[in-house]
Amino acid sequence: MSTFSHESTSLVTGILLKCIQRFEESTVYTETVEHLKETDMTYYQHWKQTAWLSFKMAGGSMYLFIHSLLPFLFANKGHDYVDEVQRVLTKGKKKE
């Protein structure tokens, strides 16, 4: 037997639909749609790229921190990470 009644399921569905409607009417939604249009990406493509960049930059940060303490280690890693991130960020970007 289900722990939720039909009425409570309908109530939750109604609340979720109202939340979605409010989000779509908000400036956050509008700004998100505009940003995705500017970058010519879907939400998933944008998420995938920015998640990858955040992990890549976190890794680069660790290398640079170690390098700051022990300069003979990872001498070129910082430049390599910056170059790779720069390539990803400028890939396909429209020239103005």
Secondary structure as UniProt FT lines:
FT   HELIX           6..25
FT   HELIX           27..39
FT   HELIX           43..69
FT   TURN            71..72
FT   TURN            75..76
FT   HELIX           77..90
FT   TURN            91..92
//
